[in-house]
Amino acid sequence: MKLQKGFSLIELMIVVVVIGILASVALPAYQDYMTRSKFTDAKSNLANKRIRMEQWFQDNRTYVGADGAGGPCAADTSSSRYFTFTCPSANLTATTYLIQAAGGNAATGDQSMTGFTFTIDQSNAKATTVTRSGWTGNAGCWISNKGGSC
């Protein structure tokens, strides 16, 4: 009687198919998880900038000038690898502001969060605008998953 060693081609192909199925499920889930983990970068920096804006208002009794050099809302590409923070001047008045975290950072070259924009204003109203396919934004909060829930 001859002793068989090794695997047959059918057994090997079954293993390859099983690994392919597992990878097709695991890879998209991992990519979504990595995207969601980067949201905290925008959220924490926006909360910090909001505090700095309120301190600016306490010192100056206006938000005007907060976007100038040294102000809490000067264009910022250094505090985040994934987002660029700005205060659109159309929204910066004596009593109002809007801080925006736009996905992508030209200074670091990381564009992995392009398509996501998180905002906060003087009344602590939060919103998320999303242009990335498969994701949903929310005008009432900062999203935490693909479905647009908070």
Secondary structure, DSSP 8 states (H G I E B T S, - for coil): -----S--HHHHHHHHHHHHHHHHHHHHHHHHHHHHHHHHHHHHHHHHHHHHHHHHHHHHSS-TTTTSTTSTTS-BSSS-SSEEEE--GGG--SS--EEEEEE-BTTTTB-TTTTEEEEEETT--EEEEE-STT---BTTS---STT---
